């Protein structure tokens, strides 16, 4: 989930690792710095400096154009400098996450104990976060207009990881700056490929000075993802897939270049609305959506629904969908906590190979031996 409100790198080897980022990253020399541009992620880059790193985040909210935020991580200072391009002492020891996806990256890096604040803790599914919260080692800092700045100041974070829904976030940034709290934009949710999202683990690793570990973890995930993808790459059968449920009589669906559509394609399916260009969400009226639901073999991501009857009761028109009639409705809410927090939107960002395996199991069950993790079949 993005903010935990809106819907919201394990080894003992720590070190500076720009000397080895794998053959797939594009490396070039510029201003005497090694500029690393990830292969899949499009929204960040970073460079090694004598005292740490500089990193840049590009267009960190939907609709942003030519917006860039630059941050310096410096191991030789203990003082924050938040003017212009912020200077942040590192490695960091105390961080705040305003999105559950941030928790997933930090947890995979085995740095969860550094999280001292989150936004909407009840919706976080990470057990370490919940345990720390119960012990009073982690605090809920609120969200957006309800941000608890008093708590934020009291927990003394080294950095706050934020995300931008729109340009209005710049106002929040100024508030953090006025309080002397470094805040860094994270744009992982705007990446339109599964591995692009996952590659942000390298971004987070910079703050903990463990890029070598992140690089190794990512290469493993990438390899697993591509292995699963290869199982169905030559399949002649590609079932048609419909997505989501309506919200207030509007059916929001992704464009054909969106993250979820990339997963469907890589799992050997085809998107029912493949004519929609771009990666952004497109609103459809119920009648327009109905046309595509009637053509789909499978129906995925049905909100919070746990049964077919629940869907049919709330959306009677869905009784005509072949996917519902044939029992081919699968929801990505198998790992949902009691407060409604869905781990698909949390740890899923670092487990694209697992999500892909779930989808291959749905579309091509004889191609893989796998037990569902994030998805469940609705009955």
MIFIVEX-322633 format. One record per residue (C-alpha): residue in one letter; x negated, y, z. Coordinates in pm, whole numbers, padded with zeros to 5 digits, always signed. Layout:
# residues N
AXYZ;...
END
This chain:
# residues 379
X+00000+00000+00000;X-00121+00348-00065;X-00112+00557+00253;X+00006+00307+00482;X+00317+00519+00454;X+00379+00553+00086;X+00417+00200-00003;X-00083+00277+00083;X-01834-00531+00209;X-02135-01054+00581;X-02481-01098+00570;X-02764-00966+00777;X-02931-00805+00475;X-02889-00429+00486;X-03081-00204+00253;X-03092+00050-00023;X-03024-00128-00345;X-03032+00101-00645;X-03335-00104-00746;X-03092-00386-00830;X-02741-00317-00941;X-02710-00604-01189;X-02750-00588-01564;X-02394-00475-01627;X-02413-00128-01477;X-02524+00153-01704;X-02829+00322-01550;X-02981+00642-01681;X-03226+00902-01556;X-03095+01251-01494;X-03253+01525-01286;X-03499+01268-01148;X-03209+01071-00996;X-03087+00724-01082;X-02724+00769-01185;X-02521+00451-01143;X-02195+00427-01337;X-01993+00119-01246;X-01888-00101-01534;X-01517-00124-01449;X-01436+00165-01215;X-01390+00498-01390;X-01331+00732-01100;X-01670+00743-00924;X-02046+00739-00981;X-02343+00770-00749;X-02716+00840-00747;X-03006+00749-00519;X-03180+01047-00360;X-03492+01065-00141;X-03278+01079+00175;X-02972+00881+00072;X-02716+00920-00204;X-02506+01168-00390;X-02167+01048-00510;X-01897+01195-00725;X-01525+01122-00742;X-01338+01215-01058;X-00976+01326-01093;X-00863+01174-00760;X-00490+01221-00806;X-00240+01158-01082;X-00236+01437-01337;X-00573+01578-01229;X-00794+01693-01516;X-01162+01784-01497;X-01152+01770-01116;X-01469+01644-00950;X-01568+01618-00584;X-01936+01567-00499;X-02069+01447-00164;X-02422+01401-00028;X-02512+01123+00216;X-02826+01219+00407;X-03007+00993+00656;X-03234+01273+00784;X-02967+01495+00935;X-02721+01460+01220;X-02524+01770+01133;X-02236+01793+00885;X-02243+02067+00626;X-01895+02097+00481;X-01940+02400+00259;X-01915+02348-00116;X-02058+01997-00171;X-02036+01836+00176;X-02344+01679+00335;X-02259+01379+00554;X-02508+01204+00786;X-02523+00830+00723;X-02499+00540+00787;X-02160+00622+00936;X-02036+00456+01253;X-01688+00603+01300;X-01443+00630+01010;X-01074+00701+00956;X-00876+00533+00677;X-00569+00704+00537;X-00487+00406+00313;X-00475+00034+00388;X-00686-00040+00081;X-00974+00142+00252;X-00943-00105+00538;X-00981-00397+00295;X-01306-00267+00146;X-01456-00195+00487;X-01343-00529+00624;X-01507-00719+00337;X-01827-00531+00419;X-01794-00663+00776;X-01773-00307+00910;X-01422-00310+01055;X-01551-00211+01399;X-01637+00129+01251;X-01268+00207+01191;X-01146+00434+01469;X-00833+00570+01303;X-00575+00471+01044;X-00259+00618+00902;X+00047+00418+01005;X-00120+00138+01197;X+00194-00076+01226;X+00191-00134+00851;X-00171-00251+00844;X-00196-00630+00804;X-00564-00665+00899;X-00582-00859+01227;X-00908-00692+01336;X-00745-00351+01298;X-00443-00461+01499;X-00666-00604+01773;X-00871-00285+01794;X-00552-00081+01813;X-00418-00290+02102;X-00748-00246+02286;X-00738+00131+02242;X-01044+00130+02015;X-00847+00258+01717;X-00578+00525+01689;X-00289+00604+01459;X-00359+00952+01315;X-00023+01000+01145;X+00016+01100+00784;X+00054+01401+00557;X+00277+01665+00721;X+00281+01454+01037;X-00098+01424+01061;X-00206+01434+01427;X-00505+01664+01411;X-00550+01660+01786;X-00607+01284+01777;X-00834+01321+01475;X-01057+01567+01654;X-01062+01360+01972;X-01186+01042+01801;X-01478+01229+01639;X-01492+01053+01300;X-01808+01068+01089;X-01584+01072+00783;X-01217+01049+00687;X-01137+00850+00374;X-00838+01011+00205;X-00651+00974-00120;X-00479+01232-00334;X-00116+01209-00439;X-00130+01556-00591;X-00319+01883-00591;X-00145+01978-00265;X-00397+01749-00092;X-00654+02025-00125;X-00466+02206+00151;X-00517+01912+00385;X-00885+01907+00295;X-00920+02267+00405;X-00756+02184+00736;X-01005+01901+00793;X-01291+02132+00697;X-01174+02399+00940;X-01186+02134+01214;X-01538+02028+01113;X-01427+01683+00994;X-01580+01551+00669;X-01316+01413+00434;X-01386+01214+00118;X-01140+01143-00163;X-01098+00781-00266;X-00935+00721-00605;X-00929+00341-00615;X-00551+00332-00658;X-00581+00514-00991;X-00804+00250-01148;X-00610+00062-01413;X-00800-00269-01407;X-00818-00526-01124;X-01199-00534-01123;X-01205-00155-01147;X-01021-00134-00816;X-01245-00396-00655;X-01564-00220-00768;X-01488+00058-00520;X-01645-00171-00262;X-01974-00025-00387;X-01847+00325-00311;X-01768+00235+00049;X-02097+00049+00090;X-02289+00373+00034;X-02158+00512+00362;X-02275+00203+00552;X-02604+00176+00357;X-02535-00179+00238;X-02512-00152-00139;X-02703-00477-00196;X-02437-00665-00003;X-02158-00493-00195;X-02324-00572-00526;X-02351-00940-00435;X-01991-00957-00314;X-01861-00787-00625;X-02056-01014-00858;X-01902-01315-00686;X-01549-01175-00720;X-01609-01082-01082;X-01736-01432-01161;X-01437-01597-00992;X-01193-01366-01169;X-01339-01436-01512;X-01344-01811-01446;X-00972-01813-01365;X-00899-01589-01663;X-01084-01826-01897;X-00852-02115-01805;X-00560-01962-01992;X-00740-01738-02242;X-00660-01970-02534;X-00308-02062-02427;X-00055-02049-02711;X+00230-02018-02460;X+00256-01670-02313;X+00579-01622-02116;X+00743-01282-02107;X+00736-01106-01770;X+00964-00840-01620;X+00872-00636-01310;X+01010-00462-01003;X+01350-00358-00870;X+01531-00026-00914;X+01510+00258-00664;X+01815+00482-00643;X+01939+00367-00984;X+01602+00428-01150;X+01386+00134-01256;X+01020+00232-01230;X+00792+00020-01448;X+00423+00046-01537;X+00287+00139-01878;X+00114-00131-02080;X-00231-00018-01964;X-00142-00046-01594;X-00313-00258-01329;X-00029-00508-01290;X+00008-00553-01665;X-00366-00628-01694;X-00319-00904-01435;X-00021-01046-01624;X-00214-01049-01953;X-00523-01206-01794;X-00300-01474-01637;X-00166-01578-01975;X+00160-01386-01973;X+00295-01098-02177;X+00466-00788-02047;X+00828-00739-02147;X+00774-00364-02194;X+00440-00380-02377;X+00549-00090-02600;X+00511+00156-02312;X+00182+00338-02362;X-00061+00442-02089;X-00106+00332-01730;X+00136+00565-01555;X+00472+00458-01413;X+00771+00512-01640;X+01126+00568-01508;X+01408+00381-01685;X+01780+00399-01631;X+01949+00075-01533;X+02092+00009-01878;X+01752+00044-02047;X+01587-00180-01789;X+01861-00439-01829;X+01768-00486-02195;X+01418-00603-02102;X+01525-00810-01804;X+01748-01011-02037;X+01446-01096-02253;X+01206-01206-01976;X+01112-01562-01880;X+00976-01454-01540;X+01056-01176-01297;X+00791-01055-01051;X+00746-00808-00764;X+01105-00779-00646;X+01051-00534-00360;X+01121-00671-00015;X+01364-00939-00136;X+01312-01290+00002;X+01598-01474-00171;X+01776-01478-00506;X+02107-01412-00332;X+01964-01098-00179;X+01870-00967-00523;X+02200-01064-00682;X+02396-00906-00400;X+02216-00573-00422;X+02185-00571-00802;X+02477-00772-00948;X+02369-00711-01305;X+02058-00923-01239;X+02281-01234-01235;X+02254-01227-01613;X+01873-01234-01615;X+01739-01569-01747;X+01458-01555-01489;X+01710-01548-01204;X+01937-01808-01362;X+01640-02044-01413;X+01482-01979-01073;X+01173-01808-01209;X+01162-01512-00973;X+00843-01464-00770;X+00770-01191-00519;X+00432-01063-00403;X+00545-01031-00040;X+00434-01366+00105;X+00191-01190+00342;X+00417-00925+00493;X+00402-00836+00861;X+00696-00770+01093;X+00681-00394+01026;X+00691-00432+00647;X+00320-00398+00574;X+00238-00605+00265;X-00113-00749+00238;X-00084-00765-00141;X-00139-00388-00138;X-00414-00415+00126;X-00656-00707+00088;X-00531-00766-00266;X-00764-00492-00394;X-01067-00705-00303;X-00906-01035-00402;X-00806-00987-00767;X-00922-01341-00842;X-00677-01475-00584;X-00389-01271-00723;X-00483-01389-01071;X-00482-01749-00949;X-00132-01699-00807;X-00012-01568-01143;X-00176-01846-01343;X-00006-02093-01109;X+00327-01928-01190;X+00289-01904-01569;X+00071-02211-01637;X+00102-02439-01333;X-00087-02729-01493;X-00393-02512-01560;X-00499-02465-01198;X-00503-02634-00859;X-00403-02353-00626;X-00174-02276-00333;X+00006-01943-00342;X-00154-01669-00132;X+00023-01343-00210;X+00319-01468-00412;X+00613-01684-00321;X+00893-01835-00527;X+01236-01703-00433;X+01518-01953-00390;
END
